[in-house]
Amino acid sequence: CEDIPKDCIRCDSCGQPGAKLTCSRCKVVLYCNKDCQKKHWKQHKSKHSCVPGKERIETMKKSGDFFDGKLWYSQDDIA
């Protein structure tokens, strides 16, 4: 991910390249500006994807998922 130029990262709302703002809650979804973040919020929160990092990690641990030092894997990925 570090090799991807920041100008190539696309906004999760409008799809335009150059997204630099992250969701302040989950720190995963990227936006090009606050207007795009506001427009996308209803969809983003309803997918249950906007989960703070610590909460996401605890949920994954409880479900038997594991971390290899770089990526999280679910039991479904292994089967």
C-alpha positions in Angstrom: 0.0 0.0 0.0 2.9 2.4 0.7 3.9 2.2 -3.0 0.6 3.6 -4.3 0.9 7.3 -5.1 -1.6 9.3 -3.0 -2.9 10.9 -6.2 -4.2 7.4 -7.3 -6.2 6.6 -4.1 -9.9 7.0 -4.9 -12.6 8.5 -2.8 -15.0 5.9 -1.5 -17.9 8.3 -2.1 -17.4 9.8 -5.6 -14.6 7.6 -7.0 -12.3 10.5 -7.9 -8.5 10.0 -7.4 -6.7 12.0 -4.7 -8.6 11.0 -1.6 -6.6 12.1 1.5 -9.1 12.3 4.3 -9.9 9.1 6.3 -13.1 8.4 8.3 -12.3 9.6 11.8 -14.0 6.6 13.3 -12.8 3.5 11.5 -9.7 5.0 9.8 -10.3 2.8 6.8 -12.5 4.6 4.3 -11.0 7.5 2.3 -12.6 10.7 1.0 -11.5 13.6 -1.1 -13.4 16.1 1.0 -15.9 16.6 3.9 -18.8 16.9 1.5 -18.1 13.4 0.1 -17.8 12.0 3.6 -21.1 13.5 4.6 -22.8 12.1 1.5 -21.4 8.6 2.1 -22.0 8.4 5.9 -25.5 6.9 5.7 -24.2 4.1 3.4 -20.9 3.6 5.3 -22.5 3.3 8.8 -25.3 1.0 7.6 -22.8 -1.6 6.2 -21.4 -2.0 9.7 -18.1 -1.3 8.2 -17.5 1.8 10.3 -16.1 0.1 13.4 -13.3 1.6 15.5 -10.0 -0.4 15.2 -9.9 -1.8 18.7 -13.5 -3.0 18.5 -12.8 -4.6 15.0 -9.8 -6.4 16.4 -11.7 -7.8 19.4 -14.5 -9.0 17.2 -12.0 -10.8 14.9 -10.3 -12.4 17.8 -13.5 -13.7 19.2 -14.5 -15.2 15.8 -11.3 -17.1 15.5 -9.7 -14.9 12.9 -5.9 -14.3 13.1 -3.3 -11.8 12.2 0.0 -12.7 10.5 1.7 -9.4 11.4 0.4 -7.6 8.3 -3.1 -8.9 7.4 -6.1 -10.3 9.2 -7.5 -13.6 8.0 -10.9 -15.1 8.7 -11.6 -18.8 9.1 -13.4 -18.7 5.8 -10.2 -17.6 4.0 -8.4 -20.6 5.3 -11.0 -23.3 4.4 
